[in-house]
């Protein structure tokens, strides 16, 4: 039996797949580029540290603490940002996020002390807060439930591709721009990679429609078809939505589960250049190229898992199995010390599992929750809770590497946290029930 919207219209209307594909081609390129820029600005600090620490006389622990301050600013402003997006509209608010984070990221080129590094990382988190949950909420207002995992995958493929593109580019900038007009290569890295989000912010402001109703590229019939499959916006009950999200156990479990995933994701993303260095890779250009391999695998995984999850209507196992594969691969990383081939293989499997699970995972909140304000607040709360893991990953590994340089044993502990994410998803019975309803 076909899934039916609250208005009685079938989600399997023959016109819907073609319409959703056209909407995706219209909206996703800009949003995908924004996601790519977001993660590029997060992980380029991992490349900059290869030269920045000695120039600023910073320790590994100081770097870890400073890199983690990004997440503190992000966490504090996540829910307010999503609430303000509902108030001001997606076009204005997402443009504001992109432009301000580009400015903060570019300002990193002028860092001259550990204190200024800390401040700018904190401000970068404040500026970027709300981007990913804001986009996910925005997409939930355009696409029916049966399309959301694959759409989420198309959007979030920017996470691994940021490293596919950013790794080689960052390595080239560090290597080729070092000393240009008397400026260090890592300063050029921050300055040049800050330009894309500012330009994207201007494009979003002028090109992105706020909602289905004012999309000029759709006919009235097409607008009606999309509107029947969404939860209607509720601008008047934002505070009630925030309260409902805060009291929802499922949201807290999803936040902790995503935190477990991000702990693994950021552990690899922030420290992959150092891992490769420990495995015998000392060329910055070669380091940048090798970081692309695990992320190409992750890009393929997130697309395929998201597509298959929507095709089958199954969510739970499409999340749990990849997480467990990623956790096991992380746990085995200490065995690869000094073995470059094995290290690349395990990092690739870990990335494929952890990032691949994100597409069906982020389709869950808009399926489990019912009203718009709660969905928006829930997405932001999940993001806020989960980004505590980013702070933990950078701080704890920085401390561990200072205490025991070259130690890879911390990955076994973090792999256990990643595996706990699978258990948390399993503990939400509504996930299985929702999947069963999607298949009928």
Steps between C-alpha positions, in 0.01 A plus 500: 500500500631847415595741775241777531554855614283660768300661223424167337731536200723201424872544547536278192323745270660437156589868461683519832836332418565723200390808695726415796791444264446844345474667841817320610693627198375852576576509874774249580801632302523819708427319826750224418769760428418664832542168682828442318624845601384440858709189548791641302518789747479253790771259391750737336624579849628140508729582208592845629618351830783316322677838471298732726593345836870574470437854368272582794693293758185296576490148641282212373277543805459874434411428138245236604334736747490786248366284218231372735381849597332511160250246630432692820384804301309273263318318781396816685347660192350197321141521627478884491627492142229258382233701683619818326499325164130425540444866585710661224478235228749248365638721224603788726616292792705243309663784304588673828655180635715445192628858481583540869677168529705582190610825661592325828689226317695753294595688815693189610769612253586783743546283811819587688439336838328202659244733662389647168483150352263399782280808452465461123422129525224583748359773273514267201278255687254777592487619138449153351250376760175379351616446143462123474181461709361809328554348157355164612189674631477700177520183290230332712265777384561410134528120483260221614625253767577227246757723329678650799780249560628524143462880497684516831771283348532731197536796734732338754731351239669838537653367826733243341544697179629795704800284578518349150532850359635680804776253583695537175417872475608566859820306445575694182432837666722413795776376273487755218396816683751469785689828521307670216546877551646414839184327632488149647316231301252423777386865501438480125304181565253669736467809282442328166263233634285767669391650168257224383251530792476878457429464127253216567321714758438769238376238254264350760356842578421573136418151368347279773118507542383522862221245463290306251235772474733759347704267277477658155627188325191299608148506361205538736414131460858401586498724807177341617642149452806580713306687768267203559794287612655733756432613853365853472729775635401633841673831567290577808606207718879503488544509880250216545692301240828556684339387827352190336837409349681546832260258671509236226718201599535394138668830414754459779573143391544610139725785614719264701506251211606768254756616754648152494519517120658844503753388759623248245460733202694789653762273650585389149444836327708713738779252551532316168796714386679414825409131467647491150812678626539233769461234229795643308348764268696825535414682175220754547381452142494122536320530834232712333455247218483197733231660717275497192485118486295437821268785413428381146389173659284689749338707223399182318374342822277789608335517156439125471379451858264798478358375169453144626341617825237696307453215250427244771346735756731346762688738733627314807740247343615751239633700796617229742698275263716782350567639849627164623723459194644847565556427870678172431727664243594774748574243769743324266694818412778442757595186304578721198770708664789515255296323229372763258287266287318351800455845656337636183276193470377520861450878488301455178273233653452712813407804294263299277319354800472815711416745221286249312266471800431875501253502207233272656584631848416862418178395327371380839416825686255630238340153488467451876382855584174652380489880514734742327621691805593178683678362192708818468584507872561124505746515212685785671503321837635181344773706332581680823525182707700318236754777451614454857678203344698731275626687804584171674676354194731794445572563867548139608718398208708816534555415865573133421755586231673743739517239775599210274629625162434252220247297703210357300335316789244780550323380183393179672325701772335732250388201291306382804319835515415475130353152555283644778332713232365182342358390836327835550330479159391145581343622826248722316212263412328766291782473245396146408130588515550800273694291252221243490245774427719639222504160328119465505 
